[in-house]
Amino acid sequence: MSLSSEPTFSLIKSDFVCGYRNIVGMPWCGDSGIHPVDGGAVFTTNGAGPHNIQIFVLNQQGVVLTCLPGYWDTKDLSFELKFAETLNDVWNDPKLTLAQKKETYSKMHLAHIAEHPKAMVRRSEMQGFDKKYEFENRAATSDTILSHTGGPAKFGGIVFKTTDQIFHERLAKQPFVTYNNFDVASFSDYGKHKYDKKEVGELPKPKKGKRGGG
């Protein structure tokens, strides 16, 4: 939905070439409920379903400029696509060594967090069941945690980072890496691996009958 909506649609049409890869069977691929092709979409938040989809932005050399885990609102996605274009300018700067480019990449990703619009931050709250998973399984080690005090009692007082902060911090640790060498598993690893909100129920069973000729 985000790719086919404005302002992302026009930006992709003019500045990018799109492709996709089926990640079924990959170690980082999540597990979800049944979603028929004619099932209605539901509203969710930025970064929801990080194991199910990752939106990579690569340059012409196959180097990762940015990557957004899960779903992203079209306004926020376009904001990040424009940022990726500035990162591509850094990559193409002949005055910089590779080490300087990598250092600049990391600094820009971290600095960009503070430039996110407040509305984008509000749309990027981690889902409740993802917070619960991190709290119950990785409270002492998870980089999704902003503070261990000041949060709700149901999560032991933990305050979680928003997903827009999480993905930039994780990208800063993999500066200008080629797609083939990008650690997708660690990048997309937060929250539950199985998503089943039972929005649409089970797929209809095929009707019995004679098989038609071909």
N, C-alpha and C positions, 0 to 999 in steps of 0.2 A: 504493500500500500504506500509506503513512504517513497519508494523509487518512482512510482507513477504519479505522484502528487507534486504540486508546486510548493516551494521553489526548486526542489531537488530535480524534478523532471527536466526542466530547461537547462539546468546546470550540467547534468549528465549528458544531455543531448549535444551540447555545444563543446564541452571540454573533456569528456571521458569516453572510453570504450568499455562496454560491459561484457562480463562473462560470468560463468558460474561453475562450481565444482560440487559434485555430490559427495558429501562426507560420511555417508552411511558406512558403518564398519570401522571408521577411524577411532583411535583410542579416546579422543576428546569428544566424540559425538554423543549427544544426550539421548534420552529416551523419553518419548512423549506419548500422550493419549492418541486416540483415533480422531483424525480430522479430515472428513470428506472434502473433496474439491469444491462442493457446492455449500459447504458449511459456512456460516457467517463468522466474520472476524470479530474479535473482542478487543476492547480497549486495554492497553497495558502500559507499562512504564519503560523508559529508556534503559537498555541493558538487560531486559527480561529475556530469558532463554539463551544465555551466552554459549551453552553447549550445542544448541540447535543450529545457530547460524552465526557466522562472523563476516562482517563486511570489510573486505580488504581494499585498500587503495594503493596501487602499485605504480611505479614510474615505468618508463619504457625499458629499463634494464631489469625489471622484475624485483626491484627493491621496495620493501614495505615503507610507505610514507606514513600511513596510519591504518588502524584496524578498529572497528567498532563491534563489540560483542553483542549479539542479540538484536532485539528490535530497537529502532530509533525514530523518534518523531521527525517528520520531513524537514521542519524548520531547523532542528538541531543537526540533522544529517547534512544538510546543505552548509551549515556553519562549519562543520568539520571538514567537508570536502574542500571548501575554500582555504582552510588552514593547510590542508595537504598540498595545495598548489604552492603555498609559500615554502613549504618544506622541500618541494621539488626544486625550487629556485636555489636553495642552499646546496642541494646535491649537485646541481649543474654549475655552481660557482667555481671557475677554474683557479681562483686565487686561494682556495682553501685546500688543505691536505685532507686525506680521508679521516685522520684522527680529529682534525678541527671540525669537519663536517659532523662526525658522530657526536662530538661534545656539544655542538650547536643544536643538533637534533634533540638531544636529551633535555637541554636547558629550555628549548622552545616548547616541548611537550609539557614540562612542569609549569612553565610560566603561563601557558594557555589556559590552565585550570582556572586561574583568577579572572580570565577574560570571559568566561562563560556567563551568558545572561542569567538573571535570577530565575526566569521562567524555565530555562533549560535545567537548572539545578533542581527545581521543584519536580520536574518531570523525570528526574533520574534517581529517585529514591529506590533502593533495593526492595524487592518484593518480600513480603512478610515471611513466606516459607523459606526463602533464601537466607534471610537473617537468622531464622530459627536453625537452619542447618549449620551455618557458620558458628553460631553460639553453642550448639550442642556438640559439635565435632572438632572445631578448630579455634576456640575462644582464645587460646594462649598464643597462637601462631599466625592467625589470618591477617593478611594485609588489607582486608576490607574494613578493619576496625579503626575508627578515629580516636576513640577514648574508651576506657573501661569503666568510667564513672559518668554519671549525669544522664544516663539513658533510662528507658523503661525497665521496671522490675522484671518483666517477663523475659527479658534478655540479659538478666544479671547486671543491669546498669550500663550495658555496652551501648555506645553511640557508633553507628555505622557510617562509613563514607558513602557518598553518592557514587553511582556507577560512572558518571562522567569524570570523576576524580580518579577512580580505580583504574580505568583503562589508560589514561594518560600516564599515570605513574608506572604502570606495567610496560607501556611502550618505551618509556625513557630508559628502561633496562635492556632494550633490544634495539639500539640505534642503527638505522640504515642496514637492516639485515635483509638478505634476499628471501623471497617467499619460501623457497625450498628449505631454508635454514631457520625459519621463524618457528619458535616454540609455541605452537597453537595450544597445546595441552595446558601449559602453565598459565598462558594468557587468558584463556577462557574459563579457568577453574575457579568458580565461586558459586555457592548455592547448590541446590539439588541437581542431580543428574537426570532425574525422572520428573517430567512435568505432566500432570494429568489432572486438569481442572474439570474434566467431564463436561465440557461445554456442549458437545454435540452427540454424545452417546456412541452407540456402536454403528458400524457400517451395515446397511441393509443386506440381507442374505440374498444371493442370486436366486431367481425363480427357476424352478425345475421345468424342463421341457425338452423337446427335440432340438438337437443342434442343427442349425441351418447349413445349407451347402455353400461352398465358396467357389 
